[in-house]
Amino acid sequence: MIELIKSTFYKEEQTKNELIAFIKSASKLSLGKECEKFEINFAKKQDRKYCIFFNSGSSANLCLIQALLNLRRLQKKDLVGFSSLTWATNVMPLIQLGLRPIPIDVELETLNISSAKIASINKRHPIKALFITNLLGFCHDPDNIKKLCDSKDIILIEDNCESLGTIYKGIKLGNFGLASTFSFFVGHHMSTIEGGAVCTDDKELAQMLKIVRAHGWDRNLNKQDKKNLKKQHGTHNFYSNYTFYDLGYNTRPTEINGFLGNNQLKYLDEILEKRNKNFLNLSKYVYKNLDLIPTKHKHIDFVSNFAMPIVCRSQSIHSKLLKKCKDKLEIRPIVGGNMILQPFFKKYHPNLERLFKCPNAELIHRQGFYFGNNPELTKKELDQIKLILT
């Protein structure tokens, strides 16, 4: 069986030994200098001014939406568009925090939403914000999506959890919107076991994200920002460490996560190159199969592929391939599939499936799957995958 992932970390044995040494020598393991160091390093790697580290990518999504509400950039009941083909915890914060989610169908050839689809929806249902998902290392036309959002005063945010390192027209995915979220869960591009982040160039948003991450406190702000908050609210020094300035959660990472992030960043370029090479190698063969709908990628400068999508032209072909993969190649549905078909979505928004048809997302949901593209795949395994799928 060719597994989705092989290791918890890249260069696992060496990393585990270094982690053991770190834990033995560390004076504290709650959020501290290693996490702060990772935030600086990852922001630099992503070409952003600020990175805020969280305990998961899902927490990053939740806290980003909460921060926008805290700053009054979003209001309860605002319409927020989202990619219908995505992960559940992209949509759940919209529902949980009282916003009105508007599903937008994807383009079949790229698995991602397009500026044309957004413009069509926005004419009928003017949205205040748009949460796009850069699915599996791909995109459609994020430059045009940004132009559209800028012209309509739509807040653009990106889920980039599956596309770390992908470059489109010279710009890294995750850098088109106001902010973007990342996941460092085991099996993603780099692992901190559990972990996530938000990257942005907006200082006010970055500060609010740190407040939201830690109970609404100012604990992790710099001295000047703390001083400004105390002055603004008339906070007495005695109470300052236990003053809650806005709505928040406890979604902090640990120094273990921070150490692992700094450790794995050393290998990230190597990891991304291997994923890109694997994808280009496989796509040349697999997408020649006329039973499959190839995923368009020639418009992307560098594909940092999280997992390799397979979309079949019929459900019978899909069933046939599932049998061929059994006990040979570990496969999964394409992310969370079409969100409007999920039980939680139907429970809280039972009428949206009728109002917002997403036929492409549904086809991918019914006739698609993916297998892992990890940097430890061998030539023998790559050849086996080609035999199974061609």
C-alpha positions as CSV (number, residue, x, y, z in Angstrom):
1,M,0.0,0.0,0.0
2,I,1.4,3.4,-1.0
3,E,0.3,5.6,1.9
4,L,-0.9,9.1,1.9
5,I,2.1,10.1,4.1
6,K,5.0,8.1,5.3
7,S,6.4,10.2,8.1
8,T,5.4,12.7,10.8
9,F,8.2,15.0,9.7
10,Y,10.6,15.3,6.9
11,K,13.9,13.7,7.9
12,E,11.9,12.1,10.8
13,E,14.6,10.4,12.8
14,Q,16.9,13.4,12.9
15,T,14.0,15.7,13.7
16,K,12.8,13.6,16.5
17,N,16.3,13.4,18.1
18,E,16.6,17.2,17.8
19,L,13.1,17.6,19.3
20,I,14.0,15.4,22.3
21,A,17.1,17.5,23.0
22,F,15.0,20.7,22.8
23,I,12.4,19.4,25.2
24,K,15.1,18.4,27.7
25,S,16.8,21.8,27.6
26,A,13.7,24.1,27.3
27,S,12.9,26.2,30.4
28,K,9.3,26.6,29.2
29,L,7.0,24.9,26.6
30,S,4.1,27.3,26.5
31,L,4.1,30.0,23.8
32,G,7.4,31.8,23.8
33,K,10.6,32.6,21.9
34,E,10.5,29.6,19.5
35,C,7.0,30.5,18.4
36,E,7.9,34.2,17.9
37,K,11.0,33.1,16.0
38,F,8.9,30.9,13.7
39,E,6.4,33.8,13.1
40,I,9.3,35.9,11.9
41,N,10.8,33.1,9.8
42,F,7.6,32.0,8.2
43,A,6.5,35.6,7.4
44,K,9.8,36.1,5.6
45,K,9.4,32.8,3.7
46,Q,5.8,33.8,2.6
47,D,6.9,37.4,1.7
48,R,4.5,38.9,4.2
49,K,5.0,41.4,7.0
50,Y,3.3,39.5,9.8
51,C,2.6,35.8,10.7
52,I,0.5,34.8,13.7
53,F,1.0,31.2,14.8
54,F,-2.0,29.1,16.0
55,N,-2.6,25.6,17.2
56,S,-4.2,24.5,13.9
57,G,-5.2,25.8,10.5
58,S,-8.8,25.5,11.6
59,S,-8.2,27.8,14.5
60,A,-6.5,30.2,12.1
61,N,-9.7,30.3,10.1
62,L,-11.9,30.8,13.1
63,C,-9.7,33.5,14.6
64,L,-9.3,35.4,11.3
65,I,-13.1,35.7,11.0
66,Q,-13.4,36.7,14.7
67,A,-10.7,39.3,14.3
68,L,-12.5,40.9,11.3
69,L,-15.7,41.0,13.3
70,N,-13.9,42.5,16.3
71,L,-12.4,45.2,14.1
72,R,-15.9,45.9,12.7
73,R,-14.7,45.2,9.1
74,L,-17.4,42.5,9.1
75,Q,-20.8,42.7,10.8
76,K,-23.2,39.9,11.8
77,K,-25.4,38.8,8.9
78,D,-23.0,40.0,6.2
79,L,-22.9,37.8,3.2
80,V,-19.6,36.0,2.8
81,G,-18.8,34.0,-0.4
82,F,-16.8,30.8,-0.1
83,S,-15.5,28.1,-2.4
84,S,-18.0,25.3,-2.4
85,L,-15.3,22.7,-2.8
86,T,-13.3,23.2,0.5
87,W,-12.7,21.9,4.0
88,A,-15.5,22.1,6.7
89,T,-13.7,24.5,9.0
90,N,-13.5,27.2,6.3
91,V,-17.3,27.4,6.3
92,M,-18.1,26.5,10.0
93,P,-16.7,29.9,11.4
94,L,-19.0,31.8,9.1
95,I,-22.0,29.9,10.5
96,Q,-20.7,29.9,14.1
97,L,-20.1,33.7,14.1
98,G,-23.4,34.7,12.6
99,L,-22.4,35.5,9.0
100,R,-24.4,34.3,6.0
101,P,-22.4,31.9,3.9
102,I,-22.8,32.0,0.1
103,P,-21.4,29.0,-1.8
104,I,-19.7,29.6,-5.1
105,D,-19.2,26.8,-7.6
106,V,-15.7,25.9,-8.8
107,E,-14.4,25.6,-12.3
108,L,-14.1,21.9,-13.3
109,E,-10.7,22.2,-15.0
110,T,-8.9,23.9,-12.0
111,L,-11.0,22.8,-9.0
112,N,-11.1,26.4,-7.9
113,I,-13.5,29.3,-8.1
114,S,-13.0,32.0,-10.8
115,S,-13.6,35.7,-11.0
116,A,-16.4,35.0,-13.5
117,K,-18.2,32.8,-11.0
118,I,-17.8,35.4,-8.3
119,A,-19.0,38.2,-10.5
120,S,-22.1,36.2,-11.4
121,I,-23.0,35.5,-7.7
122,N,-22.2,39.0,-6.6
123,K,-24.7,40.6,-9.0
124,R,-27.5,38.7,-7.3
125,H,-26.1,38.5,-3.8
126,P,-23.6,41.4,-3.0
127,I,-21.0,39.9,-0.7
128,K,-19.0,41.8,1.9
129,A,-16.2,39.3,2.0
130,L,-14.9,36.3,0.0
131,F,-13.0,33.3,1.5
132,I,-11.4,31.5,-1.4
133,T,-9.7,28.1,-1.1
134,N,-6.5,27.5,-3.1
135,L,-7.3,23.9,-3.5
136,L,-4.6,21.2,-3.6
137,G,-1.9,23.6,-4.9
138,F,-4.0,25.0,-7.7
139,C,-5.8,28.2,-8.6
140,H,-7.9,29.7,-11.4
141,D,-7.3,33.5,-11.8
142,P,-6.5,35.0,-8.3
143,D,-5.2,38.2,-10.0
144,N,-8.6,38.8,-11.5
145,I,-10.3,37.8,-8.3
146,K,-8.3,40.4,-6.4
147,K,-9.1,43.1,-9.0
148,L,-12.8,42.3,-8.8
149,C,-12.8,42.4,-5.0
150,D,-10.8,45.7,-4.9
151,S,-13.4,47.2,-7.3
152,K,-16.3,46.1,-5.3
153,D,-14.9,46.7,-1.8
154,I,-15.0,43.0,-1.0
155,I,-12.6,41.7,1.7
156,L,-10.6,38.9,0.1
157,I,-9.1,36.2,2.3
158,E,-7.4,33.0,1.3
159,D,-7.3,29.5,2.7
160,N,-3.8,28.5,1.5
161,C,-3.5,25.4,3.7
162,E,-3.0,23.1,0.7
163,S,-1.0,25.4,-1.5
164,L,2.1,26.5,0.4
165,G,4.7,27.4,-2.1
166,T,2.6,27.6,-5.3
167,I,3.4,30.6,-7.4
168,Y,1.1,32.2,-9.9
169,K,2.3,35.1,-12.2
170,G,5.3,35.6,-9.9
171,I,3.2,35.9,-6.7
172,K,2.9,33.2,-4.0
173,L,-0.7,32.0,-3.4
174,G,-1.8,33.4,-0.1
175,N,-0.5,36.8,-1.0
176,F,-3.5,38.1,-3.1
177,G,-5.9,38.8,-0.2
178,L,-5.9,40.8,3.0
179,A,-4.8,37.7,4.8
180,S,-4.3,34.0,4.3
181,T,-4.4,30.9,6.5
182,F,-2.0,28.0,6.6
183,S,-1.9,24.5,8.1
184,F,1.1,22.6,9.4
185,F,-0.8,19.4,10.3
186,V,0.9,16.1,9.7
187,G,0.8,15.4,6.0
188,H,0.7,19.0,4.9
189,H,3.6,20.6,3.1
190,M,5.5,20.9,6.4
191,S,4.5,19.4,9.8
192,T,4.5,20.9,13.3
193,I,2.2,17.9,14.3
194,E,-0.6,20.4,14.9
195,G,-0.3,24.0,13.9
196,G,-1.5,26.8,11.7
197,A,-1.0,30.4,10.9
198,V,-2.4,33.6,9.4
199,C,-0.2,35.8,7.3
200,T,-1.0,39.5,6.5
201,D,0.6,42.9,5.8
202,D,-2.1,44.6,7.9
203,K,-0.7,45.6,11.3
204,E,-4.0,46.3,12.9
205,L,-5.3,42.9,11.9
206,A,-2.1,41.2,13.1
207,Q,-2.5,42.8,16.5
208,M,-6.1,41.8,16.8
209,L,-5.3,38.2,15.8
210,K,-2.8,38.0,18.7
211,I,-5.5,39.3,21.0
212,V,-8.1,36.8,19.7
213,R,-5.6,33.9,20.0
214,A,-5.1,34.4,23.7
215,H,-8.4,35.0,25.5
216,G,-8.7,38.6,24.3
217,W,-5.5,39.5,26.3
218,D,-2.7,41.7,25.2
219,R,-0.1,39.3,26.5
220,N,1.8,38.7,23.3
221,L,1.7,42.2,21.9
222,N,4.9,44.4,21.9
223,K,5.4,46.9,24.7
224,Q,4.2,49.9,22.7
225,D,1.0,48.2,21.6
226,K,0.3,47.1,25.2
227,K,0.9,50.7,26.4
228,N,-1.5,52.1,23.7
229,L,-4.2,49.6,24.8
230,K,-3.8,50.4,28.5
231,K,-4.1,54.1,27.7
232,Q,-7.1,53.7,25.4
233,H,-9.0,51.7,28.0
234,G,-7.6,53.3,31.2
235,T,-6.3,50.0,32.4
236,H,-4.6,49.9,35.8
237,N,-1.2,48.1,35.8
238,F,-2.4,45.7,38.5
239,Y,-5.1,44.4,36.2
240,S,-3.4,44.7,32.9
241,N,-2.4,41.0,32.6
242,Y,-6.0,40.0,33.2
243,T,-7.9,42.6,31.1
244,F,-9.8,41.1,28.2
245,Y,-10.0,43.7,25.4
246,D,-12.1,41.8,22.9
247,L,-13.7,38.5,22.0
248,G,-11.2,35.7,21.9
249,Y,-10.3,32.0,22.4
250,N,-7.3,30.0,23.5
251,T,-5.8,28.8,20.3
252,R,-2.2,29.2,21.2
253,P,0.5,26.9,19.9
254,T,3.3,25.5,22.1
255,E,7.1,25.9,22.0
256,I,7.2,22.3,20.7
257,N,5.2,23.5,17.6
258,G,7.4,26.5,17.3
259,F,10.6,24.5,17.5
260,L,9.3,22.0,14.9
261,G,8.3,24.9,12.6
262,N,11.8,26.4,12.7
263,N,13.3,22.9,12.2
264,Q,11.2,22.0,9.2
265,L,11.5,25.4,7.5
266,K,15.1,24.4,6.8
267,Y,13.8,21.7,4.5
268,L,10.8,23.5,3.0
269,D,12.4,24.4,-0.3
270,E,13.6,20.8,-0.8
271,I,10.1,19.5,0.1
272,L,8.4,21.9,-2.3
273,E,10.8,21.0,-5.2
274,K,10.1,17.3,-4.7
275,R,6.3,17.7,-4.6
276,N,6.5,19.8,-7.8
277,K,8.7,17.3,-9.5
278,N,6.4,14.4,-8.5
279,F,3.3,16.2,-9.7
280,L,4.8,17.1,-13.1
281,N,6.0,13.6,-13.5
282,L,2.7,12.0,-12.7
283,S,0.5,14.5,-14.5
284,K,2.2,13.7,-17.8
285,Y,1.1,10.1,-17.6
286,V,-2.0,10.1,-15.5
287,Y,-3.9,12.9,-17.3
288,K,-3.4,11.1,-20.6
289,N,-6.1,8.7,-19.4
290,L,-9.2,9.7,-21.4
291,D,-11.4,8.5,-18.6
292,L,-10.2,11.4,-16.4
293,I,-10.7,15.1,-16.5
294,P,-7.2,16.6,-16.3
295,T,-6.5,19.4,-13.8
296,K,-5.3,22.5,-15.7
297,H,-2.0,23.8,-14.3
298,K,0.0,25.3,-17.2
299,H,-1.0,28.8,-16.2
300,I,0.8,28.3,-12.8
301,D,4.5,29.1,-12.5
302,F,5.2,26.6,-9.8
303,V,2.7,24.0,-8.6
304,S,3.3,23.0,-4.9
305,N,0.9,20.1,-5.0
306,F,-0.5,18.9,-1.7
307,A,-2.2,15.8,-3.1
308,M,-2.9,14.6,-6.7
309,P,-6.6,15.0,-7.7
310,I,-8.3,12.5,-9.9
311,V,-11.7,13.4,-11.4
312,C,-13.4,10.7,-13.4
313,R,-15.8,11.4,-16.3
314,S,-18.5,9.1,-14.9
315,Q,-19.4,7.5,-11.6
316,S,-18.8,4.0,-13.1
317,I,-15.2,4.9,-14.0
318,H,-14.9,6.3,-10.4
319,S,-16.1,3.0,-8.9
320,K,-13.8,1.0,-11.2
321,L,-10.7,3.1,-10.1
322,L,-11.6,2.8,-6.4
323,K,-11.4,-1.0,-6.8
324,K,-8.1,-0.7,-8.6
325,C,-6.7,1.4,-5.8
326,K,-7.9,-0.9,-3.0
327,D,-5.0,-2.2,-0.9
328,K,-2.5,-0.6,-3.4
329,L,-2.9,3.1,-3.2
330,E,-4.3,5.1,-0.2
331,I,-7.0,7.5,-1.5
332,R,-9.4,10.1,0.0
333,P,-12.3,12.2,-1.2
334,I,-11.2,15.5,-2.7
335,V,-10.8,17.5,0.5
336,G,-14.3,17.8,2.1
337,G,-16.2,17.7,-1.2
338,N,-19.1,20.0,-2.0
339,M,-19.9,21.7,1.4
340,I,-23.5,22.2,0.6
341,L,-24.0,18.4,0.6
342,Q,-22.5,18.0,4.1
343,P,-24.9,17.3,7.0
344,F,-23.8,20.3,9.1
345,F,-24.4,22.7,6.2
346,K,-27.9,21.3,5.4
347,K,-28.8,21.5,9.1
348,Y,-28.1,25.2,9.4
349,H,-28.8,26.3,5.9
350,P,-31.3,23.8,4.5
351,N,-32.5,26.0,1.6
352,L,-29.1,27.0,0.1
353,E,-28.6,23.7,-1.8
354,R,-31.7,24.7,-3.8
355,L,-30.8,28.4,-4.2
356,F,-27.1,27.9,-5.1
357,K,-26.5,25.1,-7.5
358,C,-22.8,24.0,-7.6
359,P,-22.8,21.3,-10.3
360,N,-19.0,21.3,-10.8
361,A,-18.3,20.9,-7.1
362,E,-21.0,18.1,-6.9
363,L,-19.4,16.3,-9.9
364,I,-16.0,16.4,-8.2
365,H,-17.6,15.3,-4.9
366,R,-19.2,12.3,-6.6
367,Q,-16.5,11.3,-9.1
368,G,-13.2,12.5,-7.6
369,F,-10.6,11.3,-5.2
370,Y,-7.0,12.2,-4.4
371,F,-3.8,10.3,-3.4
372,G,-0.8,11.7,-1.5
373,N,2.0,13.5,-3.2
374,N,4.6,13.4,-0.5
375,P,8.3,14.2,-0.8
376,E,9.3,10.6,0.1
377,L,7.7,8.9,-2.8
378,T,10.2,6.6,-4.5
379,K,10.6,6.0,-8.3
380,K,9.1,2.5,-7.8
381,E,6.1,3.9,-6.1
382,L,5.6,6.6,-8.8
383,D,5.7,3.9,-11.5
384,Q,3.2,1.8,-9.5
385,I,0.8,4.8,-9.3
386,K,1.1,5.3,-13.1
387,L,0.2,1.7,-13.7
388,I,-2.8,1.8,-11.4
389,L,-4.2,5.1,-13.0
390,T,-3.3,4.9,-16.7
